[in-house]
Amino acid sequence: MAPITRLVLDVLKPHDPSVVAFTTAIGDLEGVEAATATVVEVDENVKTLRLTIEGNDLDLEAIREEVTDLSASIHSVDQVACGERPVDDPWLGN
């Protein structure tokens, strides 16, 4: 099976921990080379994030466990890239 090299996740998290602390914790996971969290929406009690993670062989279950440990939840897996390079999405005009 080809290794996962990029994940884009739709994540719902409470305001605490901060986005910085949350993203740092994800970035510290084994196999994660880069993590970027973009705040998409802010509600009274929660934030919706687009979480982009890159690495050579990402472990979705380990990432899911860390997200849960941080009191957040993954609403959806919006993009998965496998193999040696990502493929441009023709719908996005890349």
N, C-alpha and C positions, 0 to 999 in steps of 0.2 A: 504494500500500500504506500502511495506517495506521501511524504511528510507534509503536514500543514505548515505553511510559511507565513500566512497572514489570515487574521480573523478580524472582522468588523462586527461588533456586537451592539445591540440596543440594550442599555442597562438602566434600570431604575434604582436609585440609591437615596437614602435619607441625606439630609444636609450634613450630618456628622457620620463618618469622617469627612474631612474636606476633600475636594476634588484632587488637590495636590497629594494628600496622604493616600487616598484611594489609588491613584495612578502610580504612585511610587511603590506601593505594595504589589501591584500587578507587575510592574517593571522588575521587581526583585525576584519574581518566580524563575525557577530553573528553566532554561531554554528560551526565555523572553529576551530579545535583543533591544526592542523598542516598544514603548506603549504611549499612546496619545489618547487623551480623553477630551472630547468636545462637548460642552454643555449645550444641549439642544432645547431644553425647556426647563423652567423653574416653576415649581408649584409651592404651595404653602409649606408642605412637609417633605417634599422630595424633589430630586433633580433627575432629568432624563439625560443620559450621556450616550454619545456615539464613541465607543471604545475601539480603537484600532491597535492591534497587537501584531508584531512581527518577530520572527525567529526562524531557526533552521528546522525545528521539529516541535511545534507547539502541541501541548497536551490540553485539549479542550476540557477534559474532566478536572484536571488540576486547576485550571483557570476558573471553572465553574465553582469549585470548592472554595477558592480564595474569594471570589465575588460574594458568595454566600456568607463566608466568615466575616466579611466587611459589611454585613447587614444589607446587601443589595441583591438584586435578582436580574438574570438575563431574560429579557422579553423575547428577543429573537437573535438568530445568527443571520446577519444581513449580507455577509460576504465571506467566502472561504477561498484561499489560494493555496494550491499544492504544486509541488515540483520545484524546479530550479529558478523559475522566474514567474512573475504574475502575468496574466493575460489581460490586455486592455479590454474594457467593457465597451462594445460598439454603441450601446444605448447612451453612454455618457459622453461619447465623442472623443474618447482618448485615443 
